[in-house]
């Protein structure tokens, strides 16, 4: 269908549901989804029970057009919908359904389309989160999603290179292999997890899609609604932080400091690194935060020869990680599982075999 043509809403089913925390995971969740054609009056309903959902809450429509001549998917329109939910109760499970004119999830034959989400607790309690990077579309990604559900995570961190719609990953308009339809496949693939587990991404080099905006993230901004508390929403929409229980989570954009793939090198003018230090200082001073976890795409240290180690990360951020005793840093980029020994000042200070334990305060 064209971007202006309307179809019978009863024939259009929502797909690719994915959740994300707002600035405060205790009270804010955004539900996002996709429809294959333009629909009228999209909405969400929520409630404490599946048989008692709210009135319709209007959803925002973001239309993403890929023109002819761009990669393999030219002249392609995608429709993404977002519903920001606020003033929720901490530690509570909600039921929700998404729909539009002609498709109401409260209809008896559509109750199977309802999903759930659970807000963050109001106080510290044990929880599990999962993380990986570089998923893409295929059997491996599908298998990993099944493993995630088995962990019953409170949220999932995706450390960049999300769908690989742009296989070149250089952030340039000359990357002719781009196919926007890969995103349709990715969001459908991850829906089993992301419809009930907040899926929190950082952006990698394959997530810079130069055709949509000068910063390369116009497509991502159509697909995702993430916390907006970062330093530069215009240039770095994937930089944000949130606190879950006693753990502070920080998402960074290493494209801003990457020497290896410099399409967005310096795009923040240094504001991201200044913001990072402010966040670390704040969280380390907080009596309610015991752990700091940071995730982004490019590795500071890696034995792989695929992308190897990123000098920009070591130069700009590693000194801050050491200064504020960051507990865990999660990366992607090199397509392998690897844990470092304890490193300070670019040198190993303690061997850390698999199963070993390190204490940032002393090691």
C-alpha positions as CSV (number, residue, x, y, z in Angstrom):
1,X,0.0,0.0,0.0
2,X,1.1,3.6,-0.4
3,X,1.8,5.8,2.5
4,X,-1.6,7.4,2.2
5,X,-3.8,4.4,1.4
6,X,-6.0,3.1,4.2
7,X,-7.1,-0.5,4.5
8,X,-9.7,-2.3,6.5
9,X,-8.3,-2.3,10.0
10,X,-9.9,-5.8,10.7
11,X,-7.4,-7.2,8.1
12,X,-4.3,-5.6,9.7
13,X,-2.8,-7.2,12.8
14,X,-0.1,-5.5,15.0
15,X,3.3,-7.2,15.0
16,X,6.8,-6.7,16.4
17,X,5.7,-5.5,19.9
18,X,8.7,-4.3,22.0
19,X,8.9,-2.7,25.4
20,X,11.3,-0.1,26.8
21,X,11.6,1.6,30.1
22,X,11.2,5.3,30.4
23,X,13.4,7.5,32.6
24,X,12.0,5.8,35.7
25,X,11.5,2.1,35.2
26,X,9.3,2.0,38.4
27,X,6.6,4.1,36.8
28,X,7.3,4.4,33.1
29,X,7.1,1.9,30.2
30,X,6.7,2.5,26.5
31,X,5.0,-0.1,24.4
32,X,6.0,0.0,20.7
33,X,4.8,-2.0,17.7
34,X,4.4,-2.1,14.0
35,X,1.6,-2.5,11.5
36,X,2.1,-3.6,7.8
37,X,-0.2,-0.8,6.5
38,X,-1.5,2.6,7.5
39,X,-4.3,2.3,10.1
40,X,-6.8,4.7,11.8
41,X,-6.8,5.6,15.5
42,X,-4.1,3.3,16.9
43,X,-4.3,2.7,20.7
44,X,-3.3,0.7,23.7
45,X,-5.4,-0.6,26.6
46,X,-3.8,-1.6,29.9
47,X,-5.1,-3.0,33.1
48,X,-4.4,-5.2,36.2
49,X,-6.4,-8.1,34.7
50,X,-6.9,-9.3,31.1
51,X,-10.6,-9.0,31.5
52,X,-10.5,-5.4,32.9
53,X,-8.5,-3.2,30.5
54,X,-8.6,0.5,30.3
55,X,-10.2,2.8,27.8
56,X,-8.3,3.3,24.6
57,X,-5.1,5.4,25.1
58,X,-4.0,7.0,21.9
59,X,-0.7,5.9,20.3
60,X,1.8,7.9,18.3
61,X,2.4,7.0,14.7
62,X,5.9,7.3,13.2
63,X,6.0,6.7,9.5
64,X,9.4,5.7,8.0
65,X,9.8,6.0,4.3
66,X,12.7,4.4,2.4
67,X,12.9,5.9,-1.1
68,X,13.5,4.1,-4.3
69,X,17.2,3.6,-5.1
70,X,18.2,3.0,-1.5
71,X,19.6,-0.5,-1.2
72,X,17.4,-3.5,-1.8
73,X,14.3,-2.1,-0.3
74,X,13.6,1.2,-2.0
75,X,10.1,2.7,-2.1
76,X,9.2,1.0,1.2
77,X,7.0,2.5,3.9
78,X,7.0,1.2,7.5
79,X,4.6,2.2,10.3
80,X,5.7,2.2,13.9
81,X,3.5,3.0,16.8
82,X,4.4,4.0,20.3
83,X,2.4,4.4,23.5
84,X,4.2,6.0,26.5
85,X,2.7,4.9,29.8
86,X,3.4,6.9,33.0
87,X,2.2,7.0,36.6
88,X,2.4,3.2,36.8
89,X,2.8,1.5,40.1
90,X,6.2,0.0,41.0
91,X,6.7,-3.7,41.0
92,X,3.3,-4.4,39.4
93,X,2.4,-6.6,36.5
94,X,0.1,-5.1,33.9
95,X,-1.8,-6.6,31.0
96,X,-2.0,-4.7,27.7
97,X,-3.3,-4.9,24.2
98,X,-2.6,-2.8,21.2
99,X,-5.0,-2.1,18.3
100,X,-6.6,0.3,15.9
101,X,-9.9,1.0,14.3
102,X,-11.2,-2.4,13.3
103,X,-8.9,-4.4,15.6
104,X,-9.7,-4.3,19.3
105,X,-7.6,-6.6,21.5
106,X,-10.5,-6.8,24.0
107,X,-12.6,-8.6,21.4
108,X,-13.1,-12.3,22.6
109,X,-11.4,-13.7,19.5
110,X,-8.3,-11.4,20.0
111,X,-7.7,-11.9,23.7
112,X,-4.8,-14.1,22.7
113,X,-2.9,-11.1,21.5
114,X,-2.6,-9.5,24.9
115,X,0.8,-9.1,26.5
116,X,2.2,-8.3,29.9
117,X,4.9,-6.2,31.5
118,X,6.2,-5.6,35.0
119,X,7.5,-2.3,36.3
120,X,10.7,-2.1,38.4
121,X,10.4,-2.6,42.1
122,X,10.4,0.4,44.5
123,X,13.3,-1.0,46.5
124,X,16.3,-3.3,46.0
125,X,15.6,-7.0,45.5
126,X,17.3,-9.8,43.6
127,X,16.8,-9.8,39.8
128,X,18.2,-11.1,36.6
129,X,19.0,-9.3,33.4
130,X,20.3,-10.6,30.1
131,X,22.6,-9.0,27.5
132,X,24.2,-9.7,24.2
133,X,25.1,-7.8,21.0
134,X,25.1,-8.3,17.2
135,X,22.0,-10.5,17.0
136,X,20.6,-10.0,13.4
137,X,18.0,-12.2,11.9
138,X,18.2,-16.0,11.6
139,X,18.2,-19.3,13.5
140,X,20.9,-18.2,15.9
141,X,19.0,-15.1,17.0
142,X,15.8,-17.0,17.3
143,X,17.5,-19.6,19.5
144,X,19.1,-17.0,21.7
145,X,15.7,-15.4,22.2
146,X,14.3,-18.7,23.5
147,X,17.2,-18.9,25.9
148,X,16.5,-15.4,27.2
149,X,12.9,-16.3,28.1
150,X,14.2,-19.2,30.1
151,X,16.2,-16.8,32.3
152,X,13.1,-14.8,33.2
153,X,15.0,-11.5,32.9
154,X,13.7,-8.2,34.2
155,X,15.1,-6.5,31.2
156,X,17.5,-7.2,28.3
157,X,20.4,-5.1,27.1
158,X,21.3,-5.2,23.4
159,X,24.9,-3.9,22.9
160,X,24.4,-2.7,19.3
161,X,24.4,-4.0,15.8
162,X,20.7,-4.9,16.2
163,X,19.2,-6.2,13.0
164,X,21.9,-5.8,10.3
165,X,19.6,-4.1,7.8
166,X,22.8,-2.4,6.7
167,X,25.4,-5.2,6.2
168,X,28.3,-2.9,5.4
169,X,28.2,-1.1,8.8
170,X,30.2,1.9,7.7
171,X,27.4,4.5,8.2
172,X,27.6,5.7,4.6
173,X,24.9,6.3,1.9
174,X,27.1,4.3,-0.5
175,X,26.4,1.1,1.4
176,X,24.2,-0.4,-1.3
177,X,23.2,-3.6,0.5
178,X,20.8,-1.8,2.9
179,X,17.4,-3.5,3.2
180,X,14.9,-1.8,5.5
181,X,12.7,-5.0,5.4
182,X,15.2,-6.7,7.6
183,X,13.8,-4.7,10.5
184,X,10.3,-6.2,9.9
185,X,11.9,-9.6,10.3
186,X,13.9,-8.6,13.3
187,X,11.0,-7.1,15.3
188,X,8.9,-10.2,14.5
189,X,11.7,-12.5,15.6
190,X,12.2,-10.8,18.9
191,X,8.6,-10.2,19.8
192,X,8.3,-13.4,21.9
193,X,10.8,-11.8,24.3
194,X,10.4,-8.0,23.8
195,X,6.6,-8.0,24.2
196,X,7.1,-8.8,27.9
197,X,10.7,-8.0,28.7
198,X,11.9,-4.4,28.2
199,X,14.5,-4.5,25.3
200,X,17.0,-1.8,25.8
201,X,19.4,-1.2,22.9
202,X,22.7,0.7,22.5
203,X,23.6,1.6,18.9
204,X,26.5,0.0,17.0
205,X,28.1,0.7,13.6
206,X,25.5,-1.3,11.7
207,X,22.8,0.8,13.3
208,X,23.9,4.0,11.6
209,X,21.6,4.2,8.5
210,X,22.7,7.3,6.7
211,X,19.7,7.7,4.4
212,X,17.2,8.8,7.2
213,X,19.0,11.6,9.0
214,X,22.4,13.3,9.3
215,X,23.2,11.5,12.5
216,X,22.3,8.1,11.0
217,X,19.7,7.4,13.6
218,X,16.5,8.6,12.0
219,X,15.4,5.0,11.4
220,X,16.2,4.0,14.9
221,X,14.2,7.0,16.3
222,X,11.2,5.7,14.3
223,X,11.5,2.2,15.7
224,X,12.4,2.8,19.3
225,X,11.3,5.0,22.2
226,X,14.1,5.0,24.8
227,X,14.7,7.1,27.9
228,X,15.4,10.7,26.9
229,X,17.7,11.7,29.7
230,X,21.0,11.6,27.7
231,X,23.2,14.5,26.8
232,X,22.3,15.1,23.2
233,X,18.9,13.7,22.0
234,X,19.5,15.2,18.5
235,X,22.7,13.4,17.8
236,X,22.8,10.6,20.4
237,X,19.3,9.2,20.9
238,X,20.7,5.9,22.1
239,X,22.5,7.4,25.1
240,X,20.6,7.2,28.3
241,X,20.6,5.8,31.8
242,X,18.1,4.2,34.2
243,X,18.2,2.7,37.7
244,X,16.6,-0.7,38.3
245,X,16.6,-1.6,42.0
246,X,20.1,-1.1,43.3
247,X,21.8,-1.1,39.9
248,X,22.4,1.9,37.6
249,X,22.5,1.1,33.9
250,X,24.2,3.4,31.3
251,X,23.9,3.1,27.6
252,X,26.6,4.8,25.5
253,X,27.2,5.4,21.8
254,X,30.7,4.4,20.9
255,X,30.2,5.5,17.3
256,X,30.9,9.0,18.7
257,X,34.5,8.0,19.7
258,X,35.4,5.2,17.3
259,X,38.7,5.5,15.5
260,X,38.0,2.2,13.6
261,X,34.7,3.3,11.9
262,X,34.7,7.1,12.0
263,X,31.3,8.0,10.3
264,X,30.0,9.6,13.5
265,X,33.4,10.3,15.2
266,X,33.1,13.4,17.3
267,X,29.4,13.9,16.7
268,X,28.7,14.9,20.3
269,X,31.6,17.4,20.5
270,X,32.7,15.7,23.7
271,X,29.4,16.2,25.5
272,X,28.8,12.4,25.8
273,X,32.0,11.8,27.8
274,X,31.3,14.8,30.1
275,X,27.8,13.5,30.6
276,X,29.2,10.0,31.4
277,X,31.4,11.4,34.1
278,X,28.5,13.3,35.6
279,X,26.4,10.1,35.6
280,X,29.2,8.0,37.2
281,X,29.8,10.7,39.9
282,X,26.1,10.8,40.7
283,X,25.6,7.1,40.9
284,X,28.7,6.5,42.9
285,X,27.5,9.1,45.4
286,X,24.1,7.5,45.7
287,X,23.4,5.4,48.8
288,X,20.7,3.6,46.7
289,X,23.1,2.4,44.0
290,X,25.4,-0.6,44.7
291,X,26.3,-1.5,41.1
292,X,27.0,0.4,37.9
293,X,26.7,-1.5,34.6
294,X,27.6,0.2,31.3
295,X,26.9,-1.2,27.8
296,X,27.9,-0.1,24.4
297,X,29.1,-1.6,21.1
298,X,32.9,-1.3,20.6
299,X,35.2,-3.3,22.9
300,X,38.0,-1.6,24.8
301,X,39.9,-4.9,25.0
302,X,39.5,-8.0,22.8
303,X,41.7,-10.7,21.5
304,X,39.7,-11.0,18.3
305,X,41.2,-9.8,15.0
306,X,37.8,-9.1,13.5
307,X,37.4,-5.6,14.9
308,X,39.9,-6.0,17.7
309,X,40.1,-3.4,20.4
310,X,38.8,0.2,20.1
311,X,41.4,2.9,20.9
312,X,38.8,5.6,21.2
313,X,37.1,3.7,24.1
314,X,40.4,3.1,25.9
315,X,41.3,6.8,25.5
316,X,38.1,8.5,26.4
317,X,36.1,6.1,28.7
318,X,38.3,3.5,30.3
319,X,39.9,6.1,32.7
320,X,36.5,7.0,33.9
321,X,35.5,3.4,34.3
322,X,38.5,2.9,36.6
323,X,38.1,6.2,38.4
324,X,34.5,5.4,39.4
325,X,35.0,1.6,39.8
326,X,32.4,0.5,37.3
327,X,31.3,-3.0,38.1
328,X,30.6,-4.4,34.6
329,X,31.0,-3.3,31.0
330,X,29.2,-5.1,28.3
331,X,30.1,-4.9,24.6
332,X,29.4,-6.5,21.3
333,X,31.2,-5.9,17.9
334,X,33.5,-8.9,17.8
335,X,31.0,-11.8,17.6
336,X,32.5,-13.9,20.3
337,X,32.1,-14.6,24.0
338,X,35.1,-13.3,25.9
339,X,35.7,-12.0,29.5
340,X,38.7,-10.0,30.3
341,X,41.0,-10.4,33.3
342,X,41.0,-7.5,35.7
343,X,42.6,-4.6,33.9
344,X,43.8,-1.2,35.2
345,X,46.0,1.2,33.4
346,X,45.9,-0.9,30.3
347,X,47.5,-3.8,32.1
348,X,46.2,-7.0,33.7
349,X,46.3,-6.7,37.5
350,X,44.6,-10.0,38.4
351,X,43.9,-13.2,36.4
352,X,40.2,-14.0,36.4
353,X,39.4,-17.5,35.2
354,X,35.9,-18.4,34.2
355,X,33.9,-18.7,37.4
356,X,36.3,-16.4,39.2
357,X,35.3,-13.3,41.2
358,X,36.6,-9.8,41.1
359,X,35.9,-6.9,43.4
360,X,36.1,-3.4,41.7
361,X,36.8,-1.7,45.1
362,X,40.0,-3.7,45.7
363,X,41.1,-5.6,42.6
